[in-house]
């Protein structure tokens, strides 16, 4: 079940919210039941496996807490828990990738291994990372264990963040499971945030996706310099508005339920370096990599060579986390390289350069990275990058994108106006019964949100990009 679908918007969400608010002391049971129904709708088999695995993790966490700090037993339980979770991730996400790679390495394909019929469960990477986070934090004695199995299962399966994050730590949300605020202001702020994400998704991300998909589907001879840059720009916009739109919707839904999750984006395309970019892009993932991979590898300790090696390894694995393909590994290596260059000289040498120059250079390099991320194989990467630096190559294809471009301009202008509109002073003097401030911004977003909902009913649906990760 997907957020930007009629089934979710018109049936599941209204029915769930009514049950949730009238359930009283049984509210957490309703939350878990709703979350499981939400997930089992799309993943009936894996949902059962995930539940069994979560119960196993809960028991492992209890055993870790009962063991002495850093004792041999605690380390053994931690290792068992991590290996069990990595095994799930490897089987579903990387088994066929490993088989295909192994087959390609045999001389003249002498030994061919057949791939297996394995479907990638939606959101498996996010679920596994959070489950690992829980047992590692218990081993480190960071925070308290879940007060009961119900709380832990709600942590794992909380449906607003279940499919594509943000990745959260149990100890950051533990108090909210014990006590959270449900009121009209939270409800309407959450609903407004959800609408903002829906607007980003259906108006901007999906419109850009139509253009990007057409451009990246072109063969080498058909793709020219202009289309190459247009496709790269559209995918750059698509992936940001798609993922940040989902995050807005997730945070908004969580707010409806009384939870406040951490932000996952902070204007990444104004970053002045790759280091700055990863402080702004998919913040929960970059934080996870730092705390649960980079620091255990040694972090900034040791020689400079060791530090750079740790950094590069982290981003190679980050690329592989995004997908079982060598293009994702290359994308991770690309970002790892520029992060190392930041440490070597870029951050120090560019301090006095104008902000606009640093931000522009970073954005262009990030955009080139998105070409690697979007391409289906190395051959497409090479051809596409060649087209980007060949201004005299006009290509042979023609794509009619006039309607898409005008639509993006109109909607983009409306959203920009809404974002800049201050609350109209006279209207802000008055409060409704639920003390929610009425403003032109709210009315503007409400109108856009209504249009977005109407578009959902009649549109061809584009799944969120990060669902496959």
C-alpha positions as a LaTeX table, in Angstrom:
\begin{tabular}{lrrr}
\hline
Residue & $x$ (\AA) & $y$ (\AA) & $z$ (\AA) \\
\hline
Unk1 & 0.00 & 0.00 & 0.00 \\
Unk2 & 1.47 & 3.32 & $-1.06$ \\
Unk3 & 0.92 & 6.81 & 0.34 \\
Unk4 & 0.05 & 8.47 & $-2.98$ \\
Unk5 & $-2.64$ & 5.96 & $-3.94$ \\
Unk6 & $-6.45$ & 6.23 & $-3.76$ \\
Unk7 & $-6.61$ & 3.09 & $-1.59$ \\
Unk8 & $-4.43$ & 4.68 & 1.07 \\
Unk9 & $-5.84$ & 8.20 & 0.86 \\
Unk10 & $-9.54$ & 7.41 & 0.72 \\
Unk11 & $-9.92$ & 4.07 & 2.53 \\
Unk12 & $-7.01$ & 3.00 & 4.74 \\
Unk13 & $-5.99$ & 6.35 & 6.25 \\
Unk14 & $-9.49$ & 7.62 & 7.20 \\
Unk15 & $-10.53$ & 4.22 & 8.62 \\
Unk16 & $-7.28$ & 3.84 & 10.53 \\
Unk17 & $-7.35$ & 7.36 & 11.98 \\
Unk18 & $-10.90$ & 6.90 & 13.27 \\
Unk19 & $-10.00$ & 3.59 & 14.93 \\
Unk20 & $-6.80$ & 5.09 & 16.32 \\
Unk21 & $-8.42$ & 8.10 & 17.97 \\
Unk22 & $-11.35$ & 6.20 & 19.49 \\
Unk23 & $-9.29$ & 3.25 & 20.76 \\
Unk24 & $-8.16$ & 4.88 & 24.02 \\
Unk25 & $-5.77$ & 2.71 & 26.02 \\
Unk26 & $-5.68$ & 0.15 & 23.18 \\
Unk27 & $-4.20$ & 2.73 & 20.82 \\
Unk28 & $-0.81$ & 0.99 & 20.52 \\
Unk29 & $-2.53$ & $-2.27$ & 19.54 \\
Unk30 & $-4.47$ & $-0.43$ & 16.84 \\
Unk31 & $-1.23$ & 1.19 & 15.66 \\
Unk32 & 0.49 & $-2.19$ & 15.30 \\
Unk33 & $-2.52$ & $-3.79$ & 13.61 \\
Unk34 & $-2.79$ & $-0.89$ & 11.16 \\
Unk35 & 0.94 & $-0.96$ & 10.42 \\
Unk36 & 0.89 & $-4.71$ & 9.75 \\
Unk37 & $-2.17$ & $-4.43$ & 7.49 \\
Unk38 & $-0.42$ & $-1.58$ & 5.65 \\
Unk39 & 2.71 & $-3.70$ & 5.05 \\
Unk40 & 1.10 & $-7.08$ & 4.47 \\
Unk41 & $-0.96$ & $-5.54$ & 1.66 \\
Unk42 & 2.18 & $-5.42$ & $-0.48$ \\
Unk43 & 4.46 & $-7.93$ & 1.27 \\
Unk44 & 2.34 & $-10.78$ & 2.71 \\
Unk45 & 5.14 & $-13.37$ & 2.85 \\
Unk46 & 8.03 & $-11.17$ & 3.92 \\
Unk47 & 5.88 & $-9.47$ & 6.57 \\
Unk48 & 5.64 & $-12.81$ & 8.39 \\
Unk49 & 9.42 & $-13.28$ & 8.13 \\
Unk50 & 10.01 & $-9.73$ & 9.38 \\
Unk51 & 7.72 & $-10.31$ & 12.39 \\
Unk52 & 9.57 & $-13.53$ & 13.34 \\
Unk53 & 12.91 & $-11.76$ & 12.87 \\
Unk54 & 11.76 & $-8.82$ & 15.02 \\
Unk55 & 10.70 & $-11.15$ & 17.83 \\
Unk56 & 14.12 & $-12.82$ & 17.58 \\
Unk57 & 15.85 & $-9.42$ & 17.81 \\
Unk58 & 13.73 & $-8.49$ & 20.82 \\
Unk59 & 14.89 & $-11.66$ & 22.60 \\
Unk60 & 18.51 & $-11.09$ & 21.56 \\
Unk61 & 18.29 & $-7.56$ & 22.93 \\
Unk62 & 17.00 & $-8.93$ & 26.24 \\
Unk63 & 19.92 & $-11.39$ & 26.41 \\
Unk64 & 22.40 & $-8.59$ & 25.67 \\
Unk65 & 20.95 & $-6.46$ & 28.48 \\
Unk66 & 21.19 & $-9.40$ & 30.91 \\
Unk67 & 24.88 & $-9.90$ & 30.06 \\
Unk68 & 27.73 & $-7.90$ & 31.55 \\
Unk69 & 28.84 & $-4.87$ & 29.55 \\
Unk70 & 31.21 & $-5.89$ & 26.71 \\
Unk71 & 31.35 & $-9.45$ & 28.02 \\
Unk72 & 31.99 & $-12.42$ & 25.76 \\
Unk73 & 28.33 & $-13.41$ & 26.00 \\
Unk74 & 27.13 & $-9.92$ & 25.04 \\
Unk75 & 29.48 & $-9.89$ & 22.05 \\
Unk76 & 28.26 & $-13.32$ & 20.98 \\
Unk77 & 24.59 & $-12.30$ & 21.18 \\
Unk78 & 25.34 & $-9.11$ & 19.28 \\
Unk79 & 27.18 & $-11.02$ & 16.55 \\
Unk80 & 24.31 & $-13.50$ & 16.22 \\
Unk81 & 21.77 & $-10.68$ & 15.94 \\
Unk82 & 23.76 & $-8.76$ & 13.33 \\
Unk83 & 24.53 & $-11.86$ & 11.25 \\
Unk84 & 20.86 & $-12.92$ & 11.29 \\
Unk85 & 19.77 & $-9.50$ & 10.01 \\
Unk86 & 22.52 & $-9.25$ & 7.39 \\
Unk87 & 21.59 & $-12.75$ & 6.20 \\
Unk88 & 18.03 & $-11.61$ & 5.52 \\
Unk89 & 19.25 & $-8.55$ & 3.64 \\
Unk90 & 21.83 & $-10.54$ & 1.65 \\
Unk91 & 19.39 & $-13.27$ & 0.64 \\
Unk92 & 16.66 & $-10.98$ & $-0.62$ \\
Unk93 & 18.77 & $-8.20$ & $-2.06$ \\
Unk94 & 22.15 & $-9.59$ & $-3.09$ \\
Unk95 & 21.85 & $-13.33$ & $-3.81$ \\
Unk96 & 21.17 & $-12.92$ & $-7.53$ \\
Unk97 & 23.71 & $-10.11$ & $-7.77$ \\
Unk98 & 26.34 & $-12.41$ & $-6.26$ \\
Unk99 & 25.35 & $-15.30$ & $-8.58$ \\
Unk100 & 25.44 & $-13.10$ & $-11.69$ \\
Unk101 & 28.82 & $-11.62$ & $-10.71$ \\
Unk102 & 30.25 & $-15.07$ & $-10.02$ \\
Unk103 & 29.05 & $-16.35$ & $-13.41$ \\
Unk104 & 30.59 & $-13.38$ & $-15.21$ \\
Unk105 & 33.98 & $-14.00$ & $-13.59$ \\
Unk106 & 34.32 & $-17.58$ & $-14.87$ \\
Unk107 & 36.49 & $-17.86$ & $-18.04$ \\
Unk108 & 34.32 & $-17.72$ & $-21.18$ \\
Unk109 & 31.26 & $-18.20$ & $-18.97$ \\
Unk110 & 32.31 & $-21.84$ & $-18.62$ \\
Unk111 & 30.31 & $-22.16$ & $-15.43$ \\
Unk112 & 26.88 & $-20.59$ & $-15.54$ \\
Unk113 & 24.80 & $-20.29$ & $-12.40$ \\
Unk114 & 21.08 & $-19.75$ & $-12.72$ \\
Unk115 & 19.62 & $-16.89$ & $-10.72$ \\
Unk116 & 16.82 & $-17.54$ & $-8.26$ \\
Unk117 & 13.25 & $-16.30$ & $-8.29$ \\
Unk118 & 13.58 & $-13.85$ & $-5.42$ \\
Unk119 & 11.42 & $-10.74$ & $-5.16$ \\
Unk120 & 12.93 & $-7.79$ & $-3.31$ \\
Unk121 & 10.63 & $-6.86$ & $-0.39$ \\
Unk122 & 9.74 & $-3.18$ & $-0.19$ \\
Unk123 & 11.77 & $-1.31$ & 2.42 \\
Unk124 & 13.85 & $-4.34$ & 3.46 \\
Unk125 & 17.04 & $-2.26$ & 3.85 \\
Unk126 & 15.36 & 0.26 & 6.15 \\
Unk127 & 13.81 & $-2.47$ & 8.30 \\
Unk128 & 17.09 & $-4.37$ & 8.67 \\
Unk129 & 19.10 & $-1.23$ & 9.49 \\
Unk130 & 16.70 & $-0.23$ & 12.27 \\
Unk131 & 16.72 & $-3.73$ & 13.75 \\
Unk132 & 20.53 & $-3.74$ & 13.78 \\
Unk133 & 20.49 & $-0.26$ & 15.34 \\
Unk134 & 18.37 & $-1.53$ & 18.24 \\
Unk135 & 20.65 & $-4.40$ & 19.29 \\
Unk136 & 23.87 & $-2.41$ & 18.74 \\
Unk137 & 22.59 & 0.42 & 20.93 \\
Unk138 & 21.64 & $-2.06$ & 23.66 \\
Unk139 & 25.14 & $-3.53$ & 23.49 \\
Unk140 & 26.61 & $-0.03$ & 23.80 \\
Unk141 & 24.18 & 0.69 & 26.65 \\
Unk142 & 22.71 & 3.62 & 24.76 \\
Unk143 & 19.14 & 4.04 & 25.94 \\
Unk144 & 16.82 & 1.48 & 27.47 \\
Unk145 & 15.35 & $-1.66$ & 25.89 \\
Unk146 & 11.76 & $-1.62$ & 24.68 \\
Unk147 & 9.37 & $-1.85$ & 27.63 \\
Unk148 & 7.56 & $-4.75$ & 25.95 \\
Unk149 & 7.29 & $-6.62$ & 22.65 \\
Unk150 & 4.38 & $-4.43$ & 21.54 \\
Unk151 & 6.51 & $-1.28$ & 21.72 \\
Unk152 & 9.36 & $-2.93$ & 19.83 \\
Unk153 & 7.09 & $-4.22$ & 17.06 \\
Unk154 & 5.56 & $-0.76$ & 16.73 \\
Unk155 & 9.08 & 0.65 & 16.43 \\
Unk156 & 9.94 & $-1.75$ & 13.60 \\
Unk157 & 6.62 & $-1.58$ & 11.74 \\
Unk158 & 5.49 & 2.02 & 12.37 \\
Unk159 & 3.91 & 2.50 & 8.96 \\
Unk160 & 4.76 & 6.17 & 8.25 \\
Unk161 & 8.50 & 5.38 & 8.16 \\
Unk162 & 8.31 & 1.67 & 7.32 \\
Unk163 & 8.92 & 1.70 & 3.58 \\
Unk164 & 11.64 & 4.32 & 3.08 \\
Unk165 & 12.60 & 5.80 & 6.43 \\
Unk166 & 13.76 & 8.01 & 7.92 \\
Unk167 & 15.89 & 5.47 & 9.78 \\
Unk168 & 15.24 & 6.04 & 13.49 \\
Unk169 & 16.83 & 4.74 & 16.69 \\
Unk170 & 14.64 & 3.18 & 19.33 \\
Unk171 & 16.04 & 5.29 & 22.16 \\
Unk172 & 15.13 & 8.45 & 20.20 \\
Unk173 & 11.47 & 7.46 & 20.05 \\
Unk174 & 11.13 & 5.40 & 23.23 \\
Unk175 & 9.63 & 8.26 & 25.27 \\
Unk176 & 7.08 & 8.91 & 22.55 \\
Unk177 & 5.87 & 5.31 & 22.77 \\
Unk178 & 5.40 & 5.79 & 26.50 \\
Unk179 & 3.78 & 9.21 & 26.24 \\
Unk180 & 2.88 & 11.35 & 23.25 \\
Unk181 & 0.67 & 14.33 & 22.55 \\
Unk182 & $-2.43$ & 14.01 & 20.41 \\
Unk183 & $-4.15$ & 17.32 & 19.77 \\
Unk184 & $-5.71$ & 19.39 & 17.01 \\
Unk185 & $-2.58$ & 21.45 & 16.37 \\
Unk186 & $-0.41$ & 18.34 & 15.86 \\
Unk187 & $-3.09$ & 16.84 & 13.65 \\
Unk188 & $-3.34$ & 19.84 & 11.32 \\
Unk189 & 0.42 & 20.47 & 11.25 \\
Unk190 & 0.91 & 16.82 & 10.36 \\
Unk191 & $-1.78$ & 16.93 & 7.70 \\
Unk192 & $-0.23$ & 20.04 & 6.16 \\
Unk193 & 3.20 & 18.37 & 6.11 \\
Unk194 & 1.67 & 15.30 & 4.47 \\
Unk195 & 0.05 & 17.47 & 1.79 \\
Unk196 & 3.37 & 19.20 & 1.14 \\
Unk197 & 4.98 & 15.84 & 0.43 \\
Unk198 & 2.09 & 14.75 & $-1.77$ \\
Unk199 & 2.42 & 17.96 & $-3.78$ \\
Unk200 & 6.14 & 17.38 & $-4.28$ \\
Unk201 & 5.54 & 13.81 & $-5.38$ \\
Unk202 & 2.66 & 14.08 & $-7.83$ \\
Unk203 & 3.32 & 17.54 & $-9.29$ \\
Unk204 & 7.11 & 17.78 & $-9.46$ \\
Unk205 & 8.73 & 14.36 & $-9.03$ \\
Unk206 & 6.31 & 12.47 & $-11.27$ \\
Unk207 & 6.37 & 15.18 & $-13.96$ \\
Unk208 & 10.17 & 15.16 & $-13.97$ \\
Unk209 & 10.12 & 11.36 & $-14.03$ \\
Unk210 & 8.20 & 11.33 & $-17.31$ \\
Unk211 & 10.92 & 13.39 & $-18.98$ \\
Unk212 & 13.87 & 11.63 & $-17.30$ \\
Unk213 & 12.52 & 8.18 & $-18.21$ \\
Unk214 & 12.18 & 9.15 & $-21.87$ \\
Unk215 & 15.68 & 10.63 & $-22.04$ \\
Unk216 & 17.43 & 7.76 & $-20.25$ \\
Unk217 & 15.61 & 5.30 & $-22.55$ \\
Unk218 & 17.24 & 6.84 & $-25.64$ \\
Unk219 & 19.94 & 4.89 & $-27.44$ \\
Unk220 & 23.41 & 6.39 & $-27.84$ \\
Unk221 & 22.91 & 7.72 & $-31.37$ \\
Unk222 & 19.58 & 9.31 & $-30.45$ \\
Unk223 & 20.78 & 11.06 & $-27.32$ \\
Unk224 & 22.23 & 14.51 & $-27.88$ \\
Unk225 & 23.91 & 17.13 & $-25.70$ \\
Unk226 & 20.71 & 19.07 & $-24.96$ \\
Unk227 & 18.61 & 16.06 & $-24.05$ \\
Unk228 & 21.45 & 14.64 & $-21.95$ \\
Unk229 & 21.54 & 17.76 & $-19.79$ \\
Unk230 & 17.73 & 17.94 & $-19.67$ \\
Unk231 & 17.48 & 14.30 & $-18.56$ \\
Unk232 & 20.16 & 14.79 & $-15.92$ \\
Unk233 & 18.44 & 17.92 & $-14.60$ \\
Unk234 & 15.03 & 16.25 & $-14.49$ \\
Unk235 & 16.35 & 13.20 & $-12.65$ \\
Unk236 & 18.16 & 15.51 & $-10.20$ \\
Unk237 & 14.83 & 17.18 & $-9.45$ \\
Unk238 & 12.91 & 13.90 & $-9.53$ \\
Unk239 & 15.00 & 12.05 & $-6.97$ \\
Unk240 & 15.04 & 15.00 & $-4.56$ \\
Unk241 & 11.34 & 15.82 & $-4.73$ \\
Unk242 & 10.41 & 12.13 & $-4.79$ \\
Unk243 & 12.41 & 11.20 & $-1.69$ \\
Unk244 & 11.98 & 14.44 & 0.24 \\
Unk245 & 8.29 & 14.28 & $-0.68$ \\
Unk246 & 8.06 & 10.81 & 0.83 \\
Unk247 & 9.92 & 12.03 & 3.93 \\
Unk248 & 7.48 & 14.95 & 4.29 \\
Unk249 & 4.57 & 12.53 & 4.03 \\
Unk250 & 6.17 & 10.17 & 6.56 \\
Unk251 & 6.87 & 12.96 & 9.06 \\
Unk252 & 3.38 & 14.35 & 8.55 \\
Unk253 & 1.69 & 10.99 & 9.14 \\
Unk254 & 3.85 & 10.40 & 12.22 \\
Unk255 & 2.81 & 13.82 & 13.54 \\
Unk256 & $-0.84$ & 12.83 & 13.10 \\
Unk257 & $-0.15$ & 9.89 & 15.42 \\
Unk258 & 1.69 & 12.01 & 17.98 \\
Unk259 & 5.25 & 11.13 & 16.94 \\
Unk260 & 7.92 & 13.67 & 15.98 \\
Unk261 & 10.55 & 12.10 & 13.75 \\
Unk262 & 13.85 & 13.75 & 12.84 \\
Unk263 & 14.21 & 15.61 & 9.56 \\
Unk264 & 15.76 & 13.67 & 6.69 \\
Unk265 & 16.61 & 16.55 & 4.32 \\
Unk266 & 17.97 & 20.05 & 4.69 \\
Unk267 & 18.20 & 21.73 & 1.26 \\
Unk268 & 20.97 & 19.42 & $-0.07$ \\
Unk269 & 21.31 & 21.16 & $-3.42$ \\
Unk270 & 22.69 & 24.31 & $-1.82$ \\
Unk271 & 25.60 & 22.35 & $-0.30$ \\
Unk272 & 29.07 & 23.79 & $-0.86$ \\
Unk273 & 30.92 & 20.45 & $-0.76$ \\
Unk274 & 30.23 & 16.73 & $-0.76$ \\
Unk275 & 30.79 & 16.72 & 2.99 \\
Unk276 & 28.10 & 19.39 & 3.31 \\
Unk277 & 25.86 & 17.50 & 0.88 \\
Unk278 & 25.86 & 14.38 & 3.06 \\
Unk279 & 24.98 & 16.47 & 6.09 \\
Unk280 & 21.87 & 17.57 & 4.21 \\
Unk281 & 20.88 & 14.56 & 2.04 \\
Unk282 & 19.20 & 11.46 & 3.55 \\
Unk283 & 20.45 & 12.59 & 6.95 \\
Unk284 & 19.29 & 9.46 & 8.77 \\
Unk285 & 21.34 & 7.20 & 6.44 \\
Unk286 & 24.51 & 9.31 & 6.58 \\
Unk287 & 24.19 & 9.42 & 10.39 \\
Unk288 & 23.72 & 5.63 & 10.47 \\
Unk289 & 26.81 & 5.09 & 8.29 \\
Unk290 & 28.87 & 7.35 & 10.54 \\
Unk291 & 27.78 & 5.82 & 13.87 \\
Unk292 & 27.44 & 2.15 & 12.95 \\
Unk293 & 30.06 & 1.70 & 10.24 \\
Unk294 & 32.58 & 4.54 & 9.98 \\
Unk295 & 33.34 & 4.85 & 13.71 \\
Unk296 & 33.56 & 1.05 & 14.29 \\
Unk297 & 36.05 & 0.89 & 11.40 \\
Unk298 & 38.20 & 3.44 & 13.23 \\
Unk299 & 36.66 & 6.69 & 12.07 \\
Unk300 & 39.11 & 9.58 & 12.17 \\
Unk301 & 41.56 & 7.65 & 14.32 \\
Unk302 & 44.84 & 6.41 & 12.88 \\
Unk303 & 46.81 & 7.54 & 9.86 \\
Unk304 & 45.35 & 9.71 & 7.13 \\
Unk305 & 45.49 & 6.76 & 4.76 \\
Unk306 & 43.44 & 4.68 & 7.19 \\
Unk307 & 40.89 & 7.48 & 7.62 \\
Unk308 & 40.48 & 7.85 & 3.85 \\
Unk309 & 40.19 & 4.08 & 3.47 \\
Unk310 & 37.45 & 3.96 & 6.14 \\
Unk311 & 35.57 & 6.75 & 4.39 \\
Unk312 & 35.80 & 5.15 & 0.97 \\
Unk313 & 34.73 & 1.72 & 2.24 \\
Unk314 & 31.69 & 3.30 & 3.92 \\
Unk315 & 30.53 & 4.90 & 0.70 \\
Unk316 & 31.23 & 1.82 & $-1.41$ \\
Unk317 & 28.90 & $-0.04$ & 0.94 \\
Unk318 & 26.47 & 2.89 & 0.90 \\
Unk319 & 26.29 & 2.59 & $-2.88$ \\
Unk320 & 25.72 & $-1.16$ & $-2.62$ \\
Unk321 & 23.01 & $-0.52$ & 0.00 \\
Unk322 & 21.10 & 1.50 & $-2.59$ \\
Unk323 & 20.92 & $-1.41$ & $-5.01$ \\
Unk324 & 22.44 & $-4.70$ & $-6.12$ \\
Unk325 & 24.23 & $-3.31$ & $-9.16$ \\
Unk326 & 27.79 & $-2.28$ & $-9.96$ \\
Unk327 & 26.54 & 1.15 & $-11.05$ \\
Unk328 & 25.45 & 1.79 & $-7.45$ \\
Unk329 & 28.87 & 0.67 & $-6.22$ \\
Unk330 & 30.46 & 3.08 & $-8.70$ \\
Unk331 & 28.15 & 5.86 & $-7.46$ \\
Unk332 & 29.23 & 5.15 & $-3.88$ \\
Unk333 & 32.90 & 5.18 & $-4.93$ \\
Unk334 & 32.33 & 8.47 & $-6.77$ \\
Unk335 & 30.96 & 10.13 & $-3.63$ \\
Unk336 & 33.64 & 8.52 & $-1.48$ \\
Unk337 & 36.32 & 9.96 & $-3.78$ \\
Unk338 & 34.99 & 13.52 & $-3.49$ \\
Unk339 & 34.62 & 13.20 & 0.29 \\
Unk340 & 38.28 & 12.23 & 0.45 \\
Unk341 & 39.19 & 15.18 & $-1.79$ \\
Unk342 & 37.25 & 17.40 & 0.63 \\
Unk343 & 39.50 & 16.28 & 3.45 \\
Unk344 & 42.66 & 16.44 & 1.35 \\
Unk345 & 42.34 & 20.00 & 0.08 \\
Unk346 & 38.92 & 21.16 & $-1.19$ \\
Unk347 & 37.46 & 22.41 & 2.11 \\
Unk348 & 40.58 & 24.39 & 3.01 \\
Unk349 & 41.38 & 25.72 & $-0.46$ \\
Unk350 & 37.86 & 26.96 & $-1.20$ \\
Unk351 & 37.06 & 28.71 & 2.08 \\
Unk352 & 37.48 & 32.17 & 0.60 \\
Unk353 & 35.77 & 31.46 & $-2.71$ \\
Unk354 & 32.25 & 32.87 & $-3.25$ \\
Unk355 & 29.43 & 30.75 & $-1.88$ \\
Unk356 & 27.67 & 30.65 & $-5.26$ \\
Unk357 & 30.76 & 29.23 & $-6.97$ \\
Unk358 & 31.25 & 26.46 & $-4.38$ \\
Unk359 & 27.57 & 25.55 & $-4.39$ \\
Unk360 & 27.39 & 25.51 & $-8.21$ \\
Unk361 & 30.45 & 23.29 & $-8.58$ \\
Unk362 & 29.14 & 20.88 & $-5.95$ \\
Unk363 & 25.69 & 20.72 & $-7.55$ \\
Unk364 & 27.07 & 19.97 & $-11.01$ \\
Unk365 & 29.30 & 17.21 & $-9.63$ \\
Unk366 & 26.36 & 15.76 & $-7.69$ \\
Unk367 & 24.29 & 15.84 & $-10.87$ \\
Unk368 & 26.98 & 13.91 & $-12.75$ \\
Unk369 & 26.82 & 11.41 & $-9.92$ \\
Unk370 & 23.07 & 11.04 & $-10.45$ \\
Unk371 & 23.78 & 9.94 & $-14.02$ \\
Unk372 & 25.76 & 7.01 & $-12.62$ \\
Unk373 & 22.96 & 6.31 & $-10.14$ \\
Unk374 & 20.22 & 6.34 & $-12.82$ \\
Unk375 & 22.04 & 4.41 & $-15.55$ \\
Unk376 & 21.30 & 0.72 & $-16.01$ \\
Unk377 & 24.91 & $-0.34$ & $-16.69$ \\
Unk378 & 28.46 & 0.92 & $-17.17$ \\
Unk379 & 27.99 & 1.25 & $-20.93$ \\
Unk380 & 25.12 & 3.71 & $-20.47$ \\
Unk381 & 27.17 & 5.64 & $-17.90$ \\
Unk382 & 30.03 & 6.11 & $-20.37$ \\
Unk383 & 27.78 & 7.06 & $-23.30$ \\
Unk384 & 25.70 & 9.48 & $-21.23$ \\
Unk385 & 28.73 & 11.23 & $-19.73$ \\
Unk386 & 30.24 & 11.57 & $-23.21$ \\
Unk387 & 27.06 & 13.27 & $-24.43$ \\
Unk388 & 27.15 & 15.70 & $-21.51$ \\
Unk389 & 30.53 & 17.04 & $-22.66$ \\
Unk390 & 29.78 & 17.02 & $-26.42$ \\
Unk391 & 27.96 & 20.32 & $-27.18$ \\
Unk392 & 28.04 & 19.71 & $-30.95$ \\
Unk393 & 26.24 & 16.38 & $-30.67$ \\
Unk394 & 22.56 & 17.11 & $-31.32$ \\
Unk395 & 21.35 & 13.50 & $-31.44$ \\
Unk396 & 18.60 & 12.11 & $-33.65$ \\
Unk397 & 15.65 & 11.88 & $-31.26$ \\
Unk398 & 12.79 & 14.27 & $-30.67$ \\
Unk399 & 10.73 & 14.21 & $-27.48$ \\
Unk400 & 7.67 & 16.40 & $-27.07$ \\
Unk401 & 8.06 & 17.73 & $-23.53$ \\
Unk402 & 6.34 & 21.09 & $-23.95$ \\
Unk403 & 3.38 & 20.24 & $-21.75$ \\
Unk404 & 5.59 & 18.80 & $-19.02$ \\
Unk405 & 7.86 & 21.85 & $-18.96$ \\
Unk406 & 4.98 & 24.34 & $-18.76$ \\
Unk407 & 3.30 & 22.26 & $-16.07$ \\
Unk408 & 6.53 & 22.25 & $-14.01$ \\
Unk409 & 6.93 & 26.01 & $-14.40$ \\
Unk410 & 3.34 & 26.74 & $-13.29$ \\
Unk411 & 3.35 & 24.36 & $-10.32$ \\
Unk412 & 6.89 & 25.38 & $-9.33$ \\
Unk413 & 5.85 & 29.03 & $-9.33$ \\
Unk414 & 2.77 & 28.30 & $-7.21$ \\
Unk415 & 4.81 & 26.34 & $-4.65$ \\
Unk416 & 7.45 & 29.08 & $-4.52$ \\
Unk417 & 4.79 & 31.70 & $-3.88$ \\
Unk418 & 3.23 & 29.54 & $-1.16$ \\
Unk419 & 6.60 & 29.00 & 0.50 \\
Unk420 & 7.33 & 32.74 & 0.57 \\
Unk421 & 3.91 & 33.95 & 1.62 \\
Unk422 & 3.93 & 35.27 & 5.16 \\
Unk423 & 0.82 & 34.79 & 7.24 \\
Unk424 & $-1.55$ & 37.62 & 6.50 \\
Unk425 & $-1.51$ & 39.72 & 9.70 \\
Unk426 & $-5.22$ & 40.46 & 9.85 \\
Unk427 & $-6.18$ & 36.83 & 9.38 \\
Unk428 & $-3.58$ & 35.68 & 11.89 \\
Unk429 & $-5.29$ & 37.71 & 14.61 \\
Unk430 & $-8.16$ & 35.25 & 14.55 \\
Unk431 & $-8.08$ & 31.67 & 15.79 \\
Unk432 & $-10.39$ & 28.81 & 15.06 \\
Unk433 & $-11.78$ & 26.73 & 17.93 \\
Unk434 & $-8.78$ & 24.40 & 17.75 \\
Unk435 & $-6.40$ & 27.38 & 17.90 \\
Unk436 & $-4.85$ & 26.59 & 14.53 \\
Unk437 & $-3.55$ & 29.75 & 12.86 \\
Unk438 & $-5.19$ & 30.54 & 9.57 \\
Unk439 & $-2.77$ & 31.95 & 7.00 \\
Unk440 & $-2.55$ & 32.48 & 3.27 \\
Unk441 & 0.23 & 29.91 & 3.20 \\
Unk442 & $-2.04$ & 27.27 & 4.72 \\
Unk443 & $-4.86$ & 28.09 & 2.33 \\
Unk444 & $-2.50$ & 28.03 & $-0.65$ \\
Unk445 & $-1.05$ & 24.64 & 0.29 \\
Unk446 & $-4.55$ & 23.32 & 0.99 \\
Unk447 & $-5.61$ & 24.26 & $-2.55$ \\
Unk448 & $-2.49$ & 22.65 & $-4.03$ \\
Unk449 & $-3.04$ & 19.60 & $-1.85$ \\
Unk450 & $-6.60$ & 19.24 & $-3.09$ \\
Unk451 & $-5.35$ & 19.43 & $-6.69$ \\
Unk452 & $-2.70$ & 16.81 & $-5.86$ \\
Unk453 & $-5.32$ & 14.46 & $-4.42$ \\
Unk454 & $-7.45$ & 14.92 & $-7.53$ \\
Unk455 & $-4.42$ & 14.14 & $-9.71$ \\
Unk456 & $-3.77$ & 10.95 & $-7.72$ \\
Unk457 & $-7.18$ & 9.61 & $-8.74$ \\
Unk458 & $-6.57$ & 9.91 & $-12.46$ \\
Unk459 & $-2.81$ & 9.63 & $-12.85$ \\
Unk460 & $-0.50$ & 6.80 & $-13.89$ \\
Unk461 & 1.23 & 6.01 & $-10.63$ \\
Unk462 & 5.01 & 6.30 & $-10.29$ \\
Unk463 & 6.31 & 4.36 & $-7.25$ \\
Unk464 & 8.62 & 6.17 & $-4.85$ \\
Unk465 & 12.22 & 5.61 & $-6.00$ \\
Unk466 & 13.54 & 4.63 & $-2.59$ \\
Unk467 & 10.99 & 1.83 & $-2.12$ \\
Unk468 & 13.29 & $-0.47$ & $-4.10$ \\
Unk469 & 16.16 & 0.14 & $-1.70$ \\
\hline
\end{tabular}
